[in-house]
Amino acid sequence: MTSMADFNPKHFLFELKNKVAVIRLSRPDRKNPLTFDSYAELRDMFRDLTYVDDVNVVVFASNEGNFCSGGDVHDIIAPLVAMDMPELLKFTRMTGDLVKAMINAPQPIIAAVDGIAAGAGAIAAMASDMRLATSNAKTAFLFNRVGLAGCDMGACAILPRIIGQGRAAELLFTGRAMTAEEGERWGFYSRLVDAAELEAEAMKLAERIAAGPTFANMMTKNQLNQEWSMTIDQAIEAEAQAQAICMQTKDFERAYKAFVAKEKPVFEGD
């Protein structure tokens, strides 16, 4: 697949606007829960984004006042109770694969969170590269409250890096909701915006990034993720190599020529 122009998912909504892919879950009457099918379809889409040419940024949007209420109680939780260990491990690996696919997709991902972001919904926001929210956002890593460990879908690895070990531990041990104000203060959310402006603000940020040097943006995302496990020396060397590669792009040359001509560069991603 090289284009998302004709992509028509069955289990969530998708739009393509100016090289920005906007996705949202499609069950607002249930606060947009995930099902086995929507998990898998989202995972497959993020994997496919590695190979497309017409998506520069992804906005994971809310729908009718809520982001995602997590796994559907009837469609997912009830069947899980009846599964044996191999079936359960197959499911938990599949949900983790969604996070891996989001992290490994070359496009920056912006979560626009309104209302409930609970369980896997909180994880989807966490796995995004940037997050905006409204004052109504309630973000709960509530696995503990349903008898499960807080270490779900990468939460123990990623959340402490965003908000700090102690704050992450409190949320994961209690399952309580993080308020929007806490989320902004702790750095989980970049900023809070009015509900009526949430998607417009997310799109404004997305379009600004989409108009930038997309190959270089891909390298930035890659290094942000890869350098978690590097020493400082390894990170500096990796960044030297990444930057040398970017210096070979035509966008780097365009930026130089535009500067000399006192013009704004128009990046083309090559």
N, C-alpha and C positions, 0 to 999 in steps of 0.2 A: 504493500500500500504506500503510495506517495502523496495522496491527497485525502483530505477529510471532507471534501465538498459534498459528497454523496453519502456521508455517514449518517445512518438513521437507526440509533439504538432502540431496543425494545423496552429497556427497563430504566431509563432515565432520559432527560431532555438534553438536547444538544443544539447549539447555534454556533455559526462561524461568522465573526464580524471583524473585518480588517485584520485578518491573521490572528485574531483572539478567539479561542474556543471557549464558549460559555457552557458549562454543564450545571445541571441541578437535578436533584432527585424529584420524583414525580408523584409522590403520594402525600400531598400537603394535609389531607384529612387525618393522617396518622402521624403528623409531624415528620414526614419523610424518612421512614425507616428503610434500612437495607434488607434485602433478601438474598438468598443464595445466588439467584440469577443476577441481581444488580451488582453484588460483590464481583462476580466473575466477569461481567461485561465491563465494569469500570476498570478492573485489572487489565483486561485485554486491550481496552482503548489506550490506557497509559503506556502499555508496552508498544502498541502500534505507533504512538507519537514519536518514537525514536526514528522512524523511517519516513515521516511525512515532510513536505516542503511548505505547506500553507498554514501552519500553526506556529506562531512565535511565542505565545503566552497562553496560559489556561486560567480562566476564572472559575472557581468552584463556588457557585452562588447559592443563596438561600431560595426558598420557594414559599410564598405566602406566609412570611413571618417566622419561619423556622429553617434551620440548616439541615440537621439530620439527628433523629432520635436514637440512632444505633440499630442494632439487630432487631428485626421484627419479632416480637414476643411469640406470636402464633406461627409465623412462617419459618423462624430459625430456632428460637429458644426451646420450644416444645419438641421439635424433632431431635435436638441435641441431647435431651435427657434420655432418649431411647437408644442412642448410638453406643457402639462399643469403642474401645480405645483407638483401633486403626482408623475408624471413620471419623472420630473426633480429631485426631491428629491431621487427617487430610483436610478437614475444615479449617483448623487453626493455621495450618500452613498456607491455605488459600487466602485467608484474610491477611496474613502477613505479606503475602505476595502482592496485595494491592499497595501496601506501603512501599515495598521495594520498587514497584513499578512507578509510583509517584516520584520517589527519590531519583530513580534512574532515568526518568523522562528528561530529555535535554531542555525542555521549555520550563521557565519559571512558572510556578503555580501560585495564584493568589486566592485565598479563601475569603469570602465575603459572608460573615457570620451574623445572622439575626436569630434571636430566639434560642431554641434548644440546639445544642451541639453536645450530644451525650454518647458515651460508650464509643462505638466505632465512629460516630460523628465527630467527637472530640479528637479522635485519632486522625481523621481525615484533615481536620484543621491543622493539627500538629504537624502532619507530614507535608503540608504545603510550605512553600518557601516564604510567603508573606501572608499576614492576616489582618484584615480590617473587621471591625465589628460595630454593632449598635449598642446602646446602653441596655438593651433588652437581652443581650447575649448571656446565656447561662451555659458554661462549659464544664461538663462533669465526666471525669474518668471513673465511671461508677461501677467498675467490675467488682470491687470489694463488696458492694451492696447486694450483689446477686450471688455471693459465695465464691467468687473467683479471685485469682491473684491480680494485682495491679499491673503485672508485667505482661501486657497484652499488645500485640502488634507493634512492638518497639517502644512502648511508652517509657520503660525504665532506662532506655538508651537515649531517647531523643528529648523527652520532656525536661529532664534536669539540665540539659544543655541550653534550653530556652529560658527557663524560669529559675534555675538553681536547684540543687539537690534537696535542701530542706523543704522548700515550697512544694516541689514535686512529690516528695515523700508524704507530706500532709494530704495532698489531694488523692494520692494513690492508696493510702492506708484508710482514709475515711470515705472516699467516693463522693465527698460533698461537691457542690457546684462552685466553680470559680466565677465570681461576678465579673461583669465587663470591666468595671473600674479596677479590680485586682489584675485582670488580664492585661490591661494597658499598663498599669504601674509596674508589673513584673516583666514586661517585655514580650508577653505572648502575643498581644495585639499591638500593631504599630500605632494605631490610633482608633478612636471611636468617632463615628459619624452618625448623623441623623438617619433613621430608618429609611426615609424617603430618598436619601441621597446615597445609600450604601452601594447599590450596584453601579450607579453613575461614577462614584469615586473609585470603585474597583476597576471599572473600565478605563477611567482616565489614567490610572496608574499602569494598567495593562497596555494601553495603547502607547504610552510613553516608552515603556520597555520594549514593546514590539517594534517600535520605530528605531531602536538602537541597533548596535552591531550584534546580530543574533548568534553568530558563531562565537564571538567573545563572551556573550551572555551564557551560552552553553558551557564554556570553559569555566566561567565564574561559578555556576551552579555545581559543576563537577568538583571543583576544588573546595567549595564550601562543605561538600559532603565527604570527600575523600580525606581532607586534612584532619578530620576528627581523630583518626587513628595514627597520625604521623607525629614524629618529633618536630620541634621547631626547625632543626636543620633540614629534615626531610621535606617539610612544608615549603621552606624557602627555595630549595632546589626544584621541587615540583612546580612552584609558581614561576621560577625562571624559565623552565622548559615550556610551560603553558604560554607565557608571555611571548617567548621567541616564536612559537607557532603562530600566535595571533598577529605578530609583526609581519608575517608573510601574507596576510589576507589583503584583499583589495580594499576592504573597509578601512584598514589602517592608513593606506595610501590616500583614500578619499578624504579621510579626516585631515590629513596633512595638507592636501591641496585646498580644501575648503578653508582651513585656517589661514593659509597664505593669501587666499582670495578674499578673506574676511567674509565668508559665507558660512551658512549652517550646513554641516555635512548631511548627505542623504545616503544612509546605509542600505546595502542590498543583501547583506548576509553572506558574502563570499570573500 
